[in-house]
Amino acid sequence: MRAWSVTSPGPMATGPLQPVEREPSEPGAGELLLRVRACGVCRTDLHVAEGDLPVRLPGVTPGHEIVGEVVAAGPGCLHSPGDRVGVAWLRYTCGSCPYCRRGAENLCPQAKYTGWDAHGGYAEYAIAPDAYVYDLPAGRTDVELAPLLCAGIIGYRALRRAELPPGGRLGIWGFGGSAHLTAQIALAEGAAVHVFTRSPAARRLALELGAAWAGDSFDRSPAPLDSAIVFAPAGELVPAALERLDRGGTLAIAGIHLSDVPTLNYQRHLFQERQVRSVTANTRADGQEFLRLAGRLPIKAATVSYGLSDADRALSDLAADRVNGAAVLIPER
């Protein structure tokens, strides 16, 4: 099969992602062999390729927003050949640590992740543990579904971590794949959404989706915000977001990687019970809850499609902020 491998992590200009050919693996007990029908391109893939995240599996194939068709199932699987399933970031937890036992499996110290600890979806075939794949909503195409499997799930967890009150004002910093899906959930729940992004195209998309306001990353907000989410991996946005929070407001930081946060001023940024919360992966319950919600709400993913052979270009476009919405790879048949 054709696949892509992170051969030497570094800036995209150095060519860290290289095409390879290898035999598909046979599924073991509790595993599924999937034919990849579509795979979303996530900023976490960029962090893996560029070395922002430490190497877990040398030569790993990135990709953790996989829509796949089961072609073979190992012993003990609930899914069967022909099923369409989704594969997301989380692929293993121990089930016995204090975090797993209390329902916080996203914090499991033994957790493993698709496209980081194991080969992912920048390939024609992929192996996934049956217990960690998702049943997908009907009535949506593979391309529409792929971004929901990380951008959507993580954005949903970030929204819940931000504790947005009913009818409140939500600020969003960065407006890529995850943010534009999260904004639609918040809008459907009655929020007023304020978007902060340096991209004019992203600001236009935000307003088209129904945002109350869209401006540059450091513009003043029209009104104090009840909650905020920083999706961009830029630590300098954290003080800006905190300054725009109203009393008692909550900021959630959604990325797995963030550049250093500048010094905070207690009075300007934290006093009046403003708080900062990180977002770490997701639980399977988060994913199931979000996908059920996505099946009911008219959430639309703005996508840009690339052939699998153009995976390096797709990731380079993401790095240069040339993707308006979510990029999706489609294997050529």
MIRO-98394 format. One record per atom (N, C-alpha, C): residue in three letters; x negated, y negated, z. Coordinates in steps of 0.02 Angstrom, whole numbers, padded with zeros to 5 digits, always signed. Atoms other than C-alpha are relative to their C-alpha. Example, Ala and Ser with C-alpha at 12.3 -4.5 7.8 and 13.67 -1.06 7.14 Angstrom:
! MIRO-98394
ala-00045+00059+00000ala-00615+00225+00390ala-00045-00060+00000ser+00042+00059-00003ser-00684+00053+00357ser+00039-00055+00037
This chain:
! MIRO-98394
met-00042+00060+00000met+00000+00000+00000met-00044-00062+00000arg+00034+00065-00003arg-00048-00183-00019arg+00014-00032+00067ala-00008+00036-00064ala-00076-00285+00139ala-00051-00056+00002trp+00048+00054-00013trp-00169-00435+00206trp-00033+00012+00068ser+00038-00013-00061ser-00304-00427+00340ser-00038-00063+00020val+00041+00055-00026val-00382-00559+00452val-00071+00027+00010thr+00067-00031+00000thr-00561-00512+00412thr-00050-00040+00041ser+00047+00043-00037ser-00651-00661+00490ser+00037-00063+00021pro-00041+00057-00022pro-00545-00781+00594pro-00036-00067-00007gly+00028+00066+00009gly-00573-00964+00554gly+00049-00044-00037pro-00045+00045+00036pro-00496-01116+00468pro+00022+00031-00067met-00026-00029+00061met-00387-01071+00319met-00045-00015-00060ala+00045+00017+00056ala-00511-01158+00204ala-00057+00049-00007thr+00055-00049+00003thr-00638-01022+00247thr+00023+00068-00023gly-00026-00063+00025gly-00525-00882+00185gly+00002+00056+00051pro-00002-00054-00050pro-00492-00783+00346pro+00046+00057-00019leu-00049-00050+00019leu-00348-00689+00265leu-00018+00028-00068gln+00022-00032+00062gln-00399-00563+00132gln+00045+00058-00018pro-00041-00057+00021pro-00300-00436+00027pro-00038+00066+00008val+00030-00066-00007val-00332-00252+00064val+00050+00052-00026glu-00043-00057+00015glu-00262-00083+00013glu-00015+00055+00050arg+00008-00056-00046arg-00233+00060+00135arg+00062+00044-00003glu-00056-00047-00001glu-00122+00211+00158glu+00048-00019+00057pro-00048+00010-00055pro+00039+00184+00257pro-00009+00054+00053ser+00005-00048-00055ser+00035+00267+00428ser+00063+00042+00004glu-00058-00042-00014glu+00149+00410+00474glu+00029-00020+00068pro-00029+00019-00065pro+00273+00367+00614pro-00008+00057+00050gly+00004-00048-00054gly+00240+00453+00779gly+00065+00003+00039ala-00059-00005-00042ala+00363+00493+00917ala+00024-00070+00019gly-00029+00065-00018gly+00480+00346+00945gly-00018-00056-00048glu+00021+00051+00048glu+00413+00255+00790glu+00038+00005-00066leu-00032+00004+00065leu+00489+00199+00625leu-00051-00023-00052leu+00036+00026+00058leu+00405+00179+00456leu+00049-00042-00040leu-00045+00047+00034leu+00482+00027+00372leu-00030-00022-00067arg+00018+00036+00061arg+00477-00035+00195arg+00017-00074+00011val-00011+00071-00014val+00455-00222+00217val+00040-00032-00057arg-00042+00035+00049arg+00594-00317+00128arg-00013-00075+00001ala+00018+00071-00007ala+00544-00489+00193ala-00037-00009+00065cys+00036+00014-00062cys+00426-00561+00322cys-00010-00075+00006gly+00010+00071-00012gly+00430-00737+00394gly-00072-00016+00015val+00068+00026-00013val+00272-00841+00408val+00005-00047+00059cys-00007+00037-00063cys+00253-00906+00585cys-00065-00035+00017arg+00061+00036-00021arg+00132-01031+00661arg-00045+00044+00044thr+00042-00046-00039thr+00074-00892+00778thr-00045+00041-00047asp+00043-00033+00050asp+00011-00801+00621asp-00060-00044-00016leu+00055+00047+00013leu-00092-00957+00588leu-00050+00000+00057his+00046-00003-00058his-00163-00952+00765his-00041+00064-00001val+00038-00063+00006val-00212-00769+00737val-00053-00006-00054ala+00046+00004+00057ala-00292-00806+00568ala-00057-00049+00014glu+00051+00051-00010glu-00386-00961+00625glu-00040+00010+00064gly+00040-00015-00059gly-00448-00886+00788gly+00020-00039+00062asp-00024+00034-00061asp-00348-00994+00909asp+00018+00052+00053leu-00013-00056-00045leu-00294-00828+00985leu-00057+00050-00006pro+00057-00047+00003pro-00431-00702+01032pro+00019+00062-00040val-00012-00060+00040val-00450-00549+00921val+00020+00057+00045arg-00022-00060-00036arg-00352-00400+00987arg-00013+00062-00042leu+00011-00056+00046leu-00363-00286+00834leu-00039-00027-00060pro+00039+00025+00057pro-00505-00321+00710pro+00033+00019-00066gly-00031-00012+00065gly-00439-00338+00534gly+00075+00006+00001val-00072-00008-00008val-00260-00353+00594val+00038-00030-00059thr-00047+00027+00048thr-00119-00380+00470thr+00051-00042+00039pro-00048+00041-00037pro-00016-00529+00533pro+00072+00014-00021gly-00070-00002+00020gly+00172-00549+00525gly+00044+00034+00051his-00044-00028-00052his+00306-00525+00658his+00072-00025-00007glu-00070+00017+00015glu+00467-00584+00576glu+00022+00045-00058ile-00007-00050+00052ile+00500-00425+00479ile+00072+00023-00007val-00062-00035+00017val+00660-00370+00395val-00021+00061-00040gly+00024-00061+00032gly+00631-00189+00349gly+00055+00052-00007glu-00044-00057+00009glu+00719-00034+00286glu-00035+00062+00025val+00030-00061-00026val+00686+00126+00381val-00008+00051-00056val+00011-00053+00050val+00606+00255+00265val-00017+00066+00033ala+00013-00062-00038ala+00552+00381+00398ala+00003-00016+00074ala-00007+00009-00073ala+00584+00404+00584ala-00034+00058+00035gly+00030-00051-00040gly+00479+00498+00709gly+00049+00030+00050pro-00045-00031-00050pro+00553+00611+00845pro+00022-00050+00053gly-00025+00040-00055gly+00663+00526+00974gly+00025-00069-00020cys-00023+00066+00021cys+00720+00377+00868cys+00076-00002-00007leu-00071+00010+00009leu+00896+00307+00866leu+00018-00022-00070his-00012+00022+00068his+00879+00229+00694his-00019+00053-00051ser+00009-00051+00051ser+00882+00329+00533ser-00020-00031-00066pro+00017+00026+00067pro+00817+00312+00354pro+00061-00034-00032gly-00052+00041+00031gly+00916+00179+00261gly+00024-00057+00043asp-00020+00055-00043asp+00949+00069+00413asp-00042-00062-00014arg+00036+00063+00003arg+00903-00115+00398arg-00010-00026+00070val+00015+00021-00068val+00816-00175+00556val-00047-00060-00001gly+00046+00056-00008gly+00718-00324+00620gly-00055+00015+00049val+00058-00008-00044val+00546-00324+00698val-00023-00069+00022ala+00021+00065-00027ala+00491-00467+00811ala-00068+00005+00034trp+00067+00007-00030trp+00338-00520+00911trp-00013+00053+00053leu+00010-00047-00054leu+00361-00411+01066leu+00010+00072-00025arg-00007-00069+00024arg+00328-00226+01028arg-00014+00053+00053tyr+00011-00048-00054tyr+00281-00145+01195tyr-00003-00036+00066thr+00010+00020-00069thr+00300-00172+01381thr-00002+00063+00043cys+00011-00061-00039cys+00256-00053+01522cys+00063+00027+00033gly-00062-00021-00031gly+00429-00049+01602gly-00003+00013+00074ser+00006-00018-00071ser+00360-00022+01777ser-00031-00054+00043cys+00031+00053-00040cys+00269-00182+01830cys+00055-00043+00033pro-00051+00041-00033pro+00357-00309+01944pro+00039-00044-00049tyr-00034+00044+00047tyr+00397-00421+01795tyr+00051+00039-00041cys-00048-00041+00037cys+00477-00282+01693cys+00059+00020+00044arg-00054-00023-00044arg+00576-00222+01843arg+00050-00055+00017arg-00047+00054-00015arg+00650-00393+01873arg+00030-00032-00062gly-00030+00025+00062gly+00700-00419+01691gly-00040-00052-00036ala+00044+00049+00032ala+00553-00529+01642ala-00055+00036-00039glu+00049-00040+00036glu+00469-00408+01522glu-00045-00043-00045asn+00043+00045+00039asn+00402-00557+01423asn-00064-00018+00037leu+00059+00015-00040leu+00278-00580+01566leu-00042+00062+00017cys+00035-00063-00015cys+00219-00398+01569cys-00074-00006-00018pro+00071+00005+00014pro+00028-00397+01584pro-00024+00050-00052gln+00019-00051+00048gln+00022-00241+01473gln+00035-00008-00068ala-00039+00010+00062ala+00131-00314+01334ala-00045+00001-00061lys+00035-00001+00065lys+00080-00287+01153lys+00045-00034-00052tyr-00037+00043+00046tyr+00130-00392+01004tyr-00014+00019-00073thr+00004-00015+00071thr+00165-00363+00820thr-00043-00053-00036gly+00041+00047+00037gly+00035-00441+00706gly-00057-00028+00040trp+00057+00021-00042trp-00090-00464+00848trp-00034+00063+00029asp+00026-00063-00027asp-00111-00297+00940asp+00008+00057-00050ala-00014-00051+00049ala-00043-00196+00794ala+00016-00033-00067his-00012+00028+00066his-00024-00220+00607his+00073-00022-00008gly-00066+00029+00009gly+00123-00328+00556gly+00025+00003-00072gly-00040-00003+00060gly+00227-00373+00405gly-00027-00033-00062tyr+00030+00024+00062tyr+00107-00455+00282tyr-00024+00061-00040ala+00016-00065+00030ala+00114-00286+00195ala+00063+00029-00032glu-00058-00032+00030glu+00226-00172+00094glu+00035+00048+00048tyr-00029-00045-00050tyr+00254-00053+00241tyr-00027-00019+00069ala+00021+00014-00068ala+00244-00069+00429ala+00029+00054+00047ile-00023-00045-00053ile+00260+00042+00583ile+00027-00043+00058ala-00029+00036-00057ala+00373-00018+00725ala+00030+00049+00050pro-00032-00043-00051pro+00428+00059+00891pro+00076-00009-00002asp-00073+00001+00006asp+00611+00105+00879asp+00034-00038+00057ala-00031+00032-00058ala+00648+00038+01055ala-00005-00076-00002tyr+00011+00072+00002tyr+00592-00137+01005tyr+00025-00033-00064val-00028+00031+00060val+00677-00163+00837val+00071-00023+00015tyr-00066+00029-00009tyr+00840-00259+00818tyr+00047+00020-00056asp-00053-00005+00050asp+01003-00221+00731asp+00015-00071-00023leu-00005+00067+00029leu+01036-00367+00615leu+00072-00018-00018pro-00068+00020+00019pro+01194-00469+00582pro+00013+00014-00074ala-00019-00012+00070ala+01286-00422+00423ala+00013-00067-00034gly-00020+00059+00038gly+01320-00546+00284gly-00055-00050-00012arg+00056+00046+00012arg+01146-00624+00277arg-00053+00037-00040thr+00053-00029+00040thr+01006-00595+00154thr-00062+00013+00042asp+00063-00014-00034asp+00835-00528+00203asp-00038-00065+00014val+00037+00063-00007val+00758-00700+00174val+00032-00044+00053glu-00033+00040-00052glu+00889-00785+00283glu-00013+00027+00070leu+00009-00031-00065leu+00862-00661+00423leu-00070-00004+00028ala+00070-00006-00024ala+00672-00656+00431ala-00019-00055+00050pro+00021+00051-00049pro+00645-00826+00517pro+00036+00005+00067leu-00036-00006-00063leu+00775-00783+00648leu-00038+00044+00051leu+00030-00051-00043leu+00663-00644+00716leu-00058-00024+00043cys+00046+00031-00048cys+00535-00759+00796cys+00019-00073+00009ala-00018+00071-00004ala+00572-00940+00753ala+00067-00008+00036gly-00066+00005-00032gly+00753-00912+00803gly+00000+00023+00072ile-00001-00028-00068ile+00724-00803+00955ile-00039-00043+00049ile+00041+00041-00045ile+00584-00908+01030ile+00033-00069+00010gly-00035+00064-00007gly+00679-01068+00993gly+00059+00005+00048tyr-00057-00011-00045tyr+00830-00996+01082tyr-00023+00003+00073arg+00026-00003-00069arg+00727-00952+01236arg-00023-00069+00023ala+00023+00067-00018ala+00648-01126+01233ala+00059-00045+00018leu-00060+00041-00014leu+00821-01206+01226leu+00028+00017+00069arg-00025-00019-00066arg+00877-01107+01378arg-00048-00023+00055arg+00049+00023-00050arg+00715-01149+01470arg+00004-00075+00010ala-00005+00073-00006ala+00746-01334+01435ala+00061-00022+00040glu-00059+00014-00043glu+00910-01324+01534glu+00039-00060-00024leu-00040+00054+00028leu+01007-01438+01419leu+00070+00001+00029pro-00068+00000-00028pro+01167-01492+01507pro+00052-00004-00055pro-00053+00004+00051pro+01334-01480+01414pro+00007-00071-00026gly-00007+00065+00031gly+01348-01623+01291gly-00059-00046+00009gly+00058+00042-00014gly+01173-01683+01335gly-00039-00020-00061arg+00044+00024+00053arg+01037-01767+01233arg-00064+00041+00001leu+00059-00042+00006leu+00899-01652+01171leu-00050-00032-00047gly+00053+00023+00043gly+00733-01713+01104gly-00041+00059-00025ile+00041-00053+00030ile+00634-01601+00985ile-00061-00031-00033trp+00063+00023+00031trp+00451-01631+00941trp-00026+00054-00046gly+00016-00048+00052gly+00398-01547+00780gly+00065+00027-00029phe-00063-00023+00029phe+00529-01489+00656phe-00013+00049-00056gly+00013-00053+00047gly+00472-01330+00572gly+00051+00056+00006gly-00045-00057+00003gly+00544-01155+00563gly+00041+00010+00064ser-00035-00012-00062ser+00588-01135+00747ser+00045-00059+00019ala-00037+00059-00023ala+00644-01313+00782ala+00065-00010-00039his-00061+00015+00038his+00768-01327+00639his+00055+00051+00014leu-00051-00049-00021leu+00855-01167+00696leu+00027-00017+00070thr-00020+00018-00068thr+00857-01221+00879thr+00047-00060+00000ala-00042+00059+00004ala+00930-01389+00832ala+00072+00019-00019gln-00067-00020+00021gln+01077-01302+00748gln+00039+00033+00057ile-00034-00029-00058ile+01116-01201+00905ile+00023-00056+00047ala-00017+00055-00045ala+01110-01359+01012ala+00058-00041-00027leu-00055+00038+00031leu+01222-01452+00889leu+00066+00037+00006ala-00061-00040-00004ala+01347-01309+00887ala+00028+00001+00071glu-00022+00001-00070glu+01352-01318+01077glu+00018-00070+00024gly-00024+00067-00017gly+01394-01505+01073gly-00053-00049+00021ala+00054+00045-00020ala+01223-01584+01104ala-00011-00055-00053ala+00026+00051+00045ala+01157-01745+01028ala-00075+00013-00007val+00069-00021+00011val+00990-01699+00949val-00040-00058-00029his+00046+00052+00022his+00846-01823+00930his-00065+00034-00021val+00058-00035+00028val+00701-01766+00820val-00058-00047-00009phe+00062+00039+00004phe+00522-01830+00830phe-00049+00040-00042thr+00047-00035+00044thr+00409-01780+00685thr-00034-00050-00046arg+00037+00045+00045arg+00275-01860+00576arg+00020+00011-00073ser-00017-00018+00069ser+00350-01779+00420ser+00064-00034-00023pro-00062+00030+00026pro+00474-01887+00320pro+00049+00052-00026ala-00045-00052+00026ala+00542-01729+00236ala+00035+00036+00058ala-00031-00032-00058ala+00572-01648+00406ala+00052-00045+00032arg-00050+00047-00027arg+00661-01805+00467arg+00064+00001-00042arg-00059-00003+00044arg+00776-01798+00315arg+00039+00065+00013leu-00034-00063-00014leu+00813-01614+00349leu+00037-00003+00066ala-00032+00006-00066ala+00852-01653+00532ala+00066-00038-00005leu-00061+00040+00007leu+00979-01786+00484leu+00052+00037-00042glu-00047-00039+00040glu+01056-01673+00351glu+00035+00054+00042leu-00028-00052-00043leu+01082-01540+00485leu+00046-00028+00054gly-00045+00031-00048gly+01172-01665+00597gly-00033-00034+00059ala+00034+00034-00055ala+01039-01740+00710ala+00026-00072+00007ala-00024+00067-00013ala+01094-01902+00793ala-00052-00052-00020trp+00054+00047+00014trp+00924-01982+00760trp-00062+00040-00018ala+00065-00031+00016ala+00755-01940+00683ala-00051-00055-00010gly+00052+00050+00005gly+00593-02037+00700gly-00069+00032+00003asp+00069-00024-00004asp+00405-02024+00711asp-00014+00029+00069ser+00015-00037-00062ser+00322-01921+00847ser-00006-00045+00062phe+00010+00045-00057phe+00285-02073+00957phe+00048-00058+00001asp-00051+00052-00002asp+00437-02181+00920asp+00038+00003+00067arg-00043+00000-00058arg+00547-02234+01064arg+00066+00034-00017ser-00065-00031+00012ser+00706-02132+01081ser+00055-00051+00011pro-00055+00049-00007pro+00872-02225+01063pro+00029+00000+00071ala-00026-00005-00068ala+00922-02164+01237ala-00042+00051+00038pro+00037-00050-00038pro+00842-02066+01380pro+00026+00071-00014leu-00016-00069+00017leu+00840-01878+01349leu+00013+00042+00062asp-00013-00046-00055asp+00914-01746+01463asp-00049+00059-00001ser+00045-00057+00009ser+00800-01609+01394ser-00043-00013-00061ala+00044+00007+00058ala+00657-01593+01272ala-00036+00066-00012ile+00041-00058+00018ile+00562-01457+01179ile-00056-00024-00046val+00057+00013+00044val+00388-01475+01106val-00016+00064-00037phe+00016-00057+00042phe+00366-01354+00961phe-00069-00007-00031ala+00066+00010+00032ala+00209-01431+00885ala-00055+00018+00050pro+00053-00022-00046pro+00046-01360+00958pro-00048-00057+00019ala+00040+00060-00011ala-00014-01535+01003ala+00012-00026+00071gly-00007+00020-00069gly-00046-01573+01187gly+00014-00073+00010glu-00011+00072-00008glu-00041-01761+01157glu+00074-00018-00003leu-00072+00014+00003leu+00147-01746+01129leu+00034+00009+00068val-00030-00014-00065val+00178-01688+01308val+00014-00064+00039pro-00017+00062-00036pro+00160-01860+01391pro+00054-00040-00036ala-00051+00037+00037ala+00264-01938+01251ala+00069+00028+00014ala-00065-00030-00014ala+00404-01814+01281ala+00022-00014+00071leu-00018+00012-00070leu+00399-01835+01470leu+00022-00072+00011glu-00019+00070-00007glu+00408-02024+01455glu+00071-00013-00023arg-00066+00012+00029arg+00569-02008+01356arg+00055+00039+00036leu-00049-00036-00039leu+00654-01892+01481leu+00034-00045+00051asp-00037+00034-00053asp+00789-01960+01594asp-00017+00032+00068arg+00010-00029-00067arg+00786-01928+01783arg+00026+00072+00001gly-00021-00069-00006gly+00794-01742+01819gly-00006+00040-00064gly+00005-00034+00065gly+00754-01697+01638gly-00054+00055+00000thr+00046-00057+00005thr+00661-01540+01585thr-00030+00002-00069leu+00036-00010+00062leu+00528-01518+01452leu-00022+00072-00004ala+00024-00068+00013ala+00498-01344+01379ala-00051-00004-00056ile+00053-00003+00051ile+00338-01310+01281ile+00003+00069-00031ala-00020-00063+00031ala+00376-01176+01153ala-00057+00040-00030gly+00051-00035+00037gly+00209-01129+01075gly-00041+00048+00042ile+00046-00046-00033ile+00092-00985+01118ile-00068-00032+00008his+00064+00036-00003his-00054-01105+01090his+00015-00075+00001leu-00008+00073-00005leu-00068-01290+01137leu-00068-00031+00010ser+00061+00037-00014ser-00212-01411+01125ser+00005-00033+00069asp+00001+00026-00069asp-00264-01493+01289asp+00048-00058+00009val-00047+00053-00017val-00136-01604+01372val-00039-00058+00032pro+00034+00057-00031pro-00200-01780+01412pro+00021-00009+00073thr-00015+00014-00069thr-00202-01843+01591thr+00071-00029+00007leu-00067+00025-00012leu-00026-01871+01657leu-00001-00051+00057asn-00009+00050-00052asn+00026-02021+01761asn+00063+00020+00039tyr-00055-00027-00040tyr+00137-01964+01904tyr+00064-00043-00007gln-00058+00044+00002gln+00253-02116+01902gln+00033+00000-00069arg-00027+00006+00068arg+00273-02125+01712arg+00026+00066-00026his-00014-00062+00033his+00282-01941+01672his+00037+00052+00042leu-00027-00055-00040leu+00338-01834+01820leu+00047-00021+00056phe-00042+00021-00056phe+00421-01936+01957phe+00074+00001-00022gln-00072-00007+00010gln+00611-01932+01973gln+00019+00070-00023glu-00015-00071+00009glu+00606-01742+01965glu+00003+00022-00073arg+00011-00027+00066arg+00558-01724+01784arg-00046+00060+00006gln+00040-00061-00006gln+00482-01552+01755gln-00022+00026-00068val+00028-00031+00060val+00377-01457+01628val+00002+00076+00008arg-00004-00073-00002arg+00405-01274+01587arg-00030+00029-00064ser+00026-00034+00059ser+00311-01158+01470ser+00049+00054-00022val-00040-00054+00028val+00389-01026+01359val-00048+00055-00021thr+00045-00056+00013thr+00304-00856+01352thr+00038+00057-00033ala-00031-00055+00038ala+00362-00735+01216ala+00075+00001+00013asn-00071-00007-00011asn+00538-00668+01241asn+00014+00070+00026thr-00022-00067-00018thr+00631-00522+01314thr+00043+00028-00058arg-00045-00029+00050arg+00728-00400+01206arg+00071-00026+00009ala-00067+00027-00013ala+00885-00466+01290ala+00008-00068-00033asp-00003+00065+00035asp+00843-00641+01223asp+00015+00011-00074gly-00009-00012+00071gly+00830-00571+01048gly+00070+00025-00017gln-00067-00027+00012gln+00992-00473+01058gln+00053-00054+00008glu-00049+00053-00013glu+01086-00621+01131glu-00001-00051-00057phe+00005+00049+00054phe+01020-00740+00998phe+00029+00027-00065leu-00024-00028+00063leu+01057-00623+00852leu+00076+00008+00001arg-00074+00000-00005arg+01236-00599+00915arg+00027-00070-00012leu-00021+00069+00009leu+01252-00788+00923leu-00007-00021-00073ala+00012+00017+00070ala+01177-00806+00749ala+00051+00033-00046gly-00053-00032+00040gly+01308-00684+00685gly+00066-00037+00003arg-00063+00037-00008arg+01447-00799+00748arg-00004-00072-00026leu+00007+00070+00018leu+01377-00972+00711leu-00026-00007-00071pro+00025+00011+00068pro+01342-01046+00539pro-00071-00027-00001ile+00070+00021-00002ile+01155-01058+00574ile-00032+00015-00068lys+00030-00008+00066lys+01063-01085+00410lys-00075-00014+00005ala+00072+00009+00002ala+00877-01060+00391ala-00020-00032-00066ala+00029+00031+00060ala+00795-01180+00269ala-00065+00038-00015thr+00056-00044+00015thr+00671-01065+00182thr-00035-00018-00064val+00041+00004+00061val+00531-01070+00054val-00029+00069-00011ser+00021-00069+00012ser+00495-00901-00026ser-00067+00002-00037tyr+00064-00014+00032tyr+00323-00836-00076tyr-00003+00075-00013gly+00014-00070+00009gly+00272-00671-00151gly-00052+00023+00051leu+00049-00026-00046leu+00171-00557-00038leu-00071-00015-00024ser+00066+00014+00027ser+00023-00587-00154ser-00023-00071+00013asp+00017+00069-00015asp+00029-00771-00105asp+00001-00015+00075ala-00003+00009-00073ala+00022-00744+00084ala-00052-00051+00023asp+00051+00049-00021asp-00140-00843+00099asp+00021-00071-00017arg-00024+00067+00018arg-00062-00990+00007arg+00056-00022+00047ala-00054+00016-00046ala+00093-00982+00117ala-00027-00023+00067leu+00028+00018-00065leu-00013-00988+00275leu-00039-00066-00005ser+00034+00063+00010ser-00119-01129+00203ser+00049-00058-00003asp-00051+00052+00003asp+00038-01228+00163asp+00028-00015+00069leu-00023+00011-00068leu+00098-01202+00341leu-00050-00041+00039ala+00053+00036-00036ala-00069-01263+00409ala-00002-00074-00019ala+00002+00070+00025ala-00056-01421+00302ala+00067-00034+00005asp-00068+00029-00007asp+00127-01454+00349asp+00034-00012-00067arg-00033+00006+00065arg+00183-01426+00170arg+00063+00042-00005val-00061-00042+00000val+00325-01308+00219val+00055-00037+00037asn-00056+00034-00031asn+00491-01393+00252asn+00052+00052+00019gly-00043-00054-00023gly+00583-01263+00356gly-00043+00060+00017ala+00036-00062-00016ala+00520-01082+00361ala-00023+00034-00064ala+00026-00038+00057ala+00408-00989+00239ala+00015+00073+00010val-00017-00072-00002val+00455-00809+00196val-00036+00035-00056leu+00033-00041+00050leu+00352-00677+00107leu+00047+00055-00024ile-00041-00053+00030ile+00439-00557-00013ile-00046+00046-00040pro+00042-00046+00039pro+00342-00402-00071pro+00026+00008-00071glu-00018-00011+00070glu+00341-00389-00261glu+00006+00075-00012arg-00010-00071+00013arg+00410-00222-00320arg-00015+00015-00072
